Amino acid sequence: MKISSAAIALSFAYGASAFAPSVDPSRIGTPSTTASSTELDLFFMNTLKHKRAVSKVNKPARVNDSITEKEVRGLFELWNSALATGDSRVVASRYSKNPVLLPTVKDDPRTDYDSVKDYFDTFLLKKPQGTILDGKVHIGDGWATDMGIYEFTMGATGDKVKARYTYNYVQEDGVWKIQHHHSSVMPEAVDMGKTITPDEVRGLFHLWNDALATLDPTKVAARYAKKGVLLPTVSDQARTDFASIRSYFVNFLQLKPQGKILESHVTIGNNWCQDAGIYEFTMGATGKKVKGRYSFVYVFEDGEWKISHHHSSVMPEPTMPQAITEEEVRNLFQLWNSALATEDADVVASRYSKNAVLLPTVSDVPRTSYDLIQDYFVGFLKKKPQGEILESNVTIGHNWCQDAGIYEFTMGATGDKVKGRYSFVYVYEDGQWKIAHHHSSVMPESIL
C-alpha cells in the first residue's frame, strides 16, 4: 500500500467521510438526556469538531503501492499537527489499537488509548511543537520506522528541548498509525547535567521570593520538588510533602515576608545546585527585620529547577549569652525607678517581660499579666515613690541575671521612708533587659 505525497499535503482538505479513524466514538462522550437544546448544540458542535480533527490526522493509505521515505517523514507531521490541536484525544487517535508509548518524562509505558491520552493531557499544557533535526527511515512490508533526533519548542514557556525518538508505523484499518513510540532525553545532556550559572542559581531565590509576595501558600509550596524537604526557621516539624510545606506557609505568609540575600555561596553539580548563606526578611505586617541562615538545594525536575531541600535557621550568635556586668545589672533598677518617677502605670508595667510575675509588697494578689501589673502601680504611684538600693547581691546567668537585697523608698506624697526586701530576675527579651520576676516584701523584724 502507498500514501502519496499529495495525500499527505492535502490530508486536511478531506471530509470526515474520507477517513477511517480508529478511535472509538464512545470515548468522545454522550449527551445527557436532560440536556437543553443549547447544551445539545454545543455537544454536537464539539463532537463534530473533534471528529474532524481526528479525521485530518488519520488519512487513509492508498492501495497497491509502497510508502516512500518522504511519506514516512510526513507521518511525523500528522502527529505534530495533532499536538497543535491541544486535544489529547486527537493525539491519542494517531496511535494504533495496541500501542506502546515510552514517553520522555514518564517512567511507565503507555499501552492503550486511555494511558496514551493521559500522558498527553499533561504534555499538551506546554503547547509543544516538534521539528525533526536528524532522522533515518526504514520501510518494510506493511510497516515503517523513523528514528533520530527531534526538538520541541514549548509555546507555553519558549523553552527548546531536544530528544531522541523512534516511531514504528503500521497500517491499521487502512490508516498508517503509530504502533511504537519511544522518546528519550539526550544522554550527553544527562551526563553533563542541565547547565546553570552561579548568577542563575541565585536568581532561583527570587522565584521563591516572588511566590512569597503572592501571599498564596499553594504557589510557594509549588516551588518545592516532589520529594522536597523543608526544615523551617520557626517550626520543629520537618516538612516532607506538599501538604505539610503548604501548611507552614499558611502561617508564615501572615507576616507578609519579603527576603533579600545578604551573603551567598553557590555550588553547581550534575542536575543539582546549592545556594547557602545568610538572608534577611522584612515582615510587611510588622516592619520587623529578621536575619537567618539558609541552604537551598535545587534539582532539575520536569523541565524546571525546584527546591529539593531548604533549611532555614536563626542566627546562632544572638542566642549566645547577652553580656552584662554586675554594675549594669544594678543599674537596671534605675530604669525601673525612673519609670516610677513618671507616675505613669503603663510606663512602669512596660519594664516587665511578657510573662512576668510580680509579688508586690502590699498586695496579696500575684500579678501575672500586663493588666494586673499596671493595676497595682495605679495605686502605688499615688504615693510618688522613689527607691534606693541599700544592699545588692548580683548573679549573672545565660541571658538572665538577678539582683536581690534591700531597698528603701521615700514616698513623695507623705515624706515617709519604707524599707523592703527585693528580688529582681531580669531576662533579655526583644533586644533589652526586662523584669521577669519581682518579689518585694516588708522587713520581717519590723512586724515581729
ABEGO torsion letter per residue (X at the ends): XBBBAAAAAAAAABBAAABBBABBAAAAEBBBAABBAAAAAAAAAAAAAAAAAAAAABBBBBBGBBBBAAAAAAAAAAAAAAAAAGBAAAAAAABBABBBBBBAABABBBABAAAAAAAAAAAAAAGBBBBBABBBBBBBBGBBBBBEBBBBBBAAAGBBBBBBBBBBBBBBGGBBBBABBBBBBBAAAAAAEBBBBAAAAAAAAAAAAAAAAAGBAAAAAAABBAABBBBBAABABBBABAAAAAAAAAAAAAAGBBBBBABBBBBBBBGBBBBBEBBBBBBAAAGBBBBBBBBBBBBBBGGBBBBABBBBBBBAAAABBBBBBAAAAAAAAAAAAAAAAAGBAAAAAAABBAABBBBBAABABBBABAAAAAAAAAAAAAAGBBBBBABBBBBBBBGBBBBBEBBBBBBAAAGBBBBBBBBBBBBBBGGBBBBABBBBBBBAAAAX
